[in-house]
Amino acid sequence: MVATYSDLKNKVVLVTGGGSGIGEAIIRRFAEQGCKVAFIDIATEPSAKLAGELSGHGHSVRFEHADLTDISALRSAVARVREGLGPVEILINNAAHDERHPTPDVTPEYWDDRFAVNLKHQFFAAQAVLPDMQAAKAGVIINFGSFSWMIGQGGMAAYTAAKSAILGLTRSLARDFGPDNIRVNAIAPGWIMTQRQLEKWLTPEAEHDLMQRQCLKRKLVPDEIARFTVFLASDEASACTNQQYVVDGGWS
């Protein structure tokens, strides 16, 4: 049985990413809470399929296509969400890409691209919705980081650098906008078994390491992150702000 948070009903929720993986699970859970859910993604086919499926089941789900690294396109998408659903009350900055990259191969252009994919859009999405939340004197922003930088994971220095910066972004926004009753937190997921992870990274050797290092001796799935996200967005977490919550099965 999954908890129902009555305060979330009819709230306008915006999720970045969402056509698959953790974002998809988050969208499904907010939709089940009776929220008006919009999500921005560059992958048209899976995103349109998800929106169509959930809308067909009576949920209010809206897909907006945009490349989040294009800040003008991001701002336009947020404006369309506002026009279609109303002022944004909850922002979930979920979108990211954990591509591996050997340090000797990283160029300045690639470095900038990794920060654009994993960090920059989080700030500008928050900037775009803050006027809605300030006007309402209420709001929730949840930024997605990663446990990778906390465990000293190698092989993707630009990714871990960007993800570690999300904690600083979260604390700054929480401090600046707390007087407007806007809560800002970060979630740092552990190794979550999305389809991408299963296909690209879960080798027998990696799974053995996972079971050695994680306290919970099982694979974590996207819905476990989604359920915690919904809780943190609800009034049940009304005093929680300026924090990072690690959801990694006890690895770090």
Sequence and secondary structure as in RCSB ss.txt:
>XXXX:A:sequence
MVATYSDLKNKVVLVTGGGSGIGEAIIRRFAEQGCKVAFIDIATEPSAKLAGELSGHGHSVRFEHADLTDISALR
SAVARVREGLGPVEILINNAAHDERHPTPDVTPEYWDDRFAVNLKHQFFAAQAVLPDMQAAKAGVIINFGSFSWM
IGQGGMAAYTAAKSAILGLTRSLARDFGPDNIRVNAIAPGWIMTQRQLEKWLTPEAEHDLMQRQCLKRKLVPDEI
ARFTVFLASDEASACTNQQYVVDGGWS
>XXXX:A:secstr
     GGGTT EEEEE  SSHHHHHHHHHHHHTT EEEEEES HHHHHHHHHHHHHTT EEEEEE  TT HHHHH
HHHHHHHHHH S  EEEE       B GGG  HHHHHHHHIIIIIHHHHHHHHHHHHHHHHT EEEEEE  STTT
TT  SBHHHHHHHHHHHHHHHHHHHHHGGGTEEEEEEEE  B  HHHHHHT  HHHHHHHHHH SS S B HHHH
HHHHHHHHSGGGTT  S EEEESSS  
